[in-house]
């Protein structure tokens, strides 16, 4: 349903053709142990421009019981194996997305007219039609508050639907991305991300691939940089201060940051914590982890067969990973590797972007 926020009062918001790739050489495999992660290394030649090779291996996906910041849908932790893959070293940028749009003439969901007849099919029966002034192209913006929020479940206090907001105008009409080529592209719906991937010869990562890459080869790491929570302000663009009232910007940024503003993890990946949430290809299903745990180690899990979220029973949601510049310990603390949230497939937001992956087979 397009721009779910317009009628979300009955629901809950939680919350590539630039280079087809480097030469893929004959693989040479060897099994190693890297800080507790069972890794099967593959020498695959030169990665495509802007990507790195993540060697396949086994790891524990999900949150450990010792993680007191974890939400229930991050549990139970379960064993997973993923094959090796190439992944973008950072989020897709405005410059990259602009090349795609210029080459294809693509119009993102946030830029399209809203079809109420289509939207209401995925809403509870009897949902009232919003005023026509709201049924115009736009997207979700963070507006913050000037007061202390007592009810953190009432996200309407700090989010607003902004007519005219899209990837070219991230803060609405009058704003622009001029001078921000190296910022992550935002206001990207799932369909938009898929269109970019098709053009670029890439795909979105699975949730398991994304989380494995975020760990950087460190099995027991809570964060993409390791275990030390005290490094948060120097390792990720998140919210410091009282959310959503005051961001003290101790990390140097009030909202979005340019890609590569913080150190990469051990795999050479930037922004695997904070800055913007990132799409994965997995359906969000609250029962999925419980189903996996009974099967033993699962190879290359592709996510649940269908979406299921009792809090948003009419929504079709995908898993998003990584957290954003809005993440704060008092609210979601989703800058942790195991953190996950759900996002409706036809909605973009100011803090939602993506990165892509590819396999050697895709590059042949």
N, C-alpha and C positions, 0 to 999 in steps of 0.2 A: 504494500500500500504506500503510495507516494507520500513522502514527507509526513510520516506518522505523527509528528508532534502537533500537527494542526488539530487532530482529534484524539490526542493521546490522553486526555483527561480521564478516560476510562481504562487506560493501560499504564504500563510502567516503562520509562526509558532508563535503561541501565547504561542509567547514565543519562619485447619489448621491442620497435624495428630499428633501433639505433645501431645495434651491432648483433648480428645473429650468433656471434660467439667466436672464441678463439679456436685454434686447431685442437681437436680432440684426439689425443694419441692413444696407442694401445695401453691398456691399464696394467699396472703392476700393483698387486695387493699384498699387504702385510698387516697382521693384527698387532696392535700395540695397546698399552694401557696408558692413558693420559689423565692423570689426576683422578683416577677412579672411574673414568668412562671407558668402556670397552669400545675402542675405535678401530674400524677397518679402513686404513688409509688407501687412497687411490691416487696414483700419479696420472693426472688426466691432461697434462699439457697446459697451455696458457688459458686461463679463464677468460670469458668474454669481458669486454671493457666494463669496468664498474662493478664487477662481481668477484667473489672468492669461492673457492671450493671448500665445502664442508664435508669431511670424510664421514662415511656412514658409521654407525655404532649403536650400542644399546645404552639406555638410560632409564631413569625413573621419572615418568611424567606425572605432574600434579604436585600438590603441596604435602609436605611431611606434617605429621601431627604436631611437631615441635614449632611449626610456624604459627605464631599467635595472631598474625595479621591475615591469615588465609580465610577465605570464605568457603562455605560448605561445598559449592559447586566446583572447587578446585580439588576435591577429594572424592574417592581415595586415590592415593598415589599408586601407580601401576607400571609394570615393566613394558618397555616399548623398544623396538628396533627400527631404525630408519636407514635406508640406503643413502649413499652420498649424493650430493646435489650442489649446484651452483646457486648462490644467493646474492642479491644486490647488497653492496656494502652499506648503503643508506637508503632511506625512503626515496621513492620516486619524487623528483623535484618539479617545481613549476616549469623550469626550462625544458625538462624531458617531456612533461605532459603537453606543453605548448607545441613541441615538434609533432607529437601525435595528432593533436587537433588540427594543426596546419596541413598535415599530410592527408587527413581523412575527412575533415569538416565535421567531426563528431561534436554532438551537443550533449552535455552532461544532464543528468536527471534534474539537478538544481536549476538548470537553465530552461527546462521545458514547461509548457503549460500543464496544469494539474487537471486530471480527469476525475471528477467526483464520483461518477458511476463506477469507475475502476477502483477507486480508493475504498468506497463503502463496502465492496464485496469482501474485504478482509477486516472489517470492523464489526463489533457486536451489533446485532440487529437493533434498529431504533436509534443508532448514533445520529445525533442531529448534524445537519450540514453546516459547516462554518460559513461565516459571511463571505460573500464573493470577494471582498477586499483581501481576504486571507488566502483564497484559492488562486494564488499567483506564484510564479516561480520564485524560489528562495531556498533557504536552508537554516540550520540551527546555529545560533551564536551564543557564546557565553557572555552574560552581562554582569555577573557578580551581584553583590549586595552592598548596601551601606550600613548594614546592621548584622548583629550576631544571629545566626540561624539556629533555632532550637530544634526544628523538625527536619532532619537531614534527608528524610524520604520525600520531601516536597521540593523536587528539583525545579519546579516552575519558578521558584524564587530566583534562580540564577541562570536559567536558560530562556531564550526567546526565539520565536520564529521571525526571521528577517527577510522580508521581500527584497529581492535583488542580490542576496548573498549567494555567491558561487565561487568557483575556483579562481576566476579572474578578479573577483571582488570579495575577498575573504571577510571583510567587515561590513558588507552591504554596499549599496549604490554609493558611489563617490570614493570608495576605497579601491586600491589596485595592488597588483603584484610588481609594479615597476621597481626595479632595483632589488628584487627578491627572487632572482632566478634560482638561487641555491637554497631556497626554503622548501620544505616538503609541501607538495600540492595537497590541498584539503578540500572539504565539501565534496568528497568523492564517494558516490554510492557504489555498492557491490557491482552492479551492472557496468558502471564506468570503469572500474578496475579491470573487469574481465575484458572489456573492449580494448583497453590499452594492452593487456597481455596478448590478446590475439594478434594485434598489429605488430607487437614486438617479438613474437615467437617465444613467449614466456608463459608462465602460469602463476597463480597465487600459491603460497606455501600451505601445506596442511598445518593444523595446529601443532602436531607432533614435530614436524620439521622446524617450525618457527621456534618452539620452546627449546628444542635440542640445540639449534644454532645460538640462541640467546645464552645458553649455559657456557658456551665457549670451551667445551671440553672438560668442565669442572662439574663432576657428578653431583656434589652436595651443595652447589652454590645456590644461594637464595636470590642473588642479584646477578646481573650480567657481568659485573666486575668482580664478583666473589661473594664473600660472606659479611664484609664489614659495612654495617648500616651507616656508620659515621661518614662514609664517603659519598653519601647520596647527593649532597649539595655540589660536589665537585665532579660527579660522574653522570648526572642526568638532569634534564630540564623538567622540574616538577614544581609543585606549589609549596612555598615556605610561608609560614604565618597562619592566620586564622582563615580557614576556608569557609565560605567563598567571599569573605569580606575583604581581607587584606593579604596581598602577596608581597612579601618583603623582598622578593627577587634576589635572594642571597646567592643563587646560582648564576646570576647575571642576566636573567630573562624574565619578563613579565608574562609574555605569551609564547608564541612560537619562537624557536631558535633556528638559525641556519643549520643545515645538515653538517655533521662533522664538528659541531661545536664542543663536543666532549670526547674523551678518549674512547677508542674502540675496545671491544672485548678481545679475548684471546684468539678468536677466529678472524679478527680484523673487521668486525661489524660495528657500525655506529648506531646510536639511538635505539638500541634494543630495550631501553628503559626510558620512559618519559617522552616528551616532545609531542608525538601524535600516536594515537592508537593505530593499529595496522590490521587490515583485513586478512583473514585466512579463508580457505575454501570449505572448512568444516561447518555443517549445520550445528547450531547450538541446541543441545538436548540435555536437560538436567539429569537424565538417567544414564547417560553414555558412559561415564567413568565407572559407575557401578556394574555396568554390563561387561566392561573390559576386564575388570579385576578378576573375574571368575575364569577367564580363558588362558591365563598365563601370559607370557610375553607375546605381544602382537607385533607382527612385522608390517611396517608402513601403513599404519591405520589411516583411513581416509575420512574419519568422522562418522557421526551418526547417520542412519539412513534417512532420517527426517528431523525437522525441527520440533522441539517441544519445550515450552516454557510456561508453566502454570500461571505465571504472573502476566504473561502476554499471550494468552491462548490463541488469539487470532493472527498473531504476527508470524512471519517467516524470517527467522533470525540466523545470522552467521556468527561464528566466534571471532572476536577481535582480541588482539594481544598487545602487550607492551606498555599500556598506560599512556598518559599524556602530560602536558604541562599543567593540568588541573589536578593531578593525583597528589593526595596528601594523606598522611597517616590517619587523620580524623575522619576521612571519608571513604576512600577506596584502597589506598596503598597499592595500587596496581602496577607499580614500577618493579614488582617482583617477577621472577621468571615464570612462576606457576599461575600468576593472575590471568584471569580471562573474563570477558564480558560478552554480552549479546548485543547485536545491533541489527535492526531491520534492514533488509537487503536493498530497499529503495530509498534509504535516507542517508544523506551526507551530513557532516557536522564540521565545525570549525577545528576540531582536534582529531580528525579521522583521515588517515591517508593509507598508504600501502607500499609494499616492496614486492619484488617478483623473484621467482626461482626458475631454474632450468636444469634438466638432466642431460648427461652426455648424449643420450638417444635423441633428445629434442634438437640438438645442435648439429646432427649429422646431415 
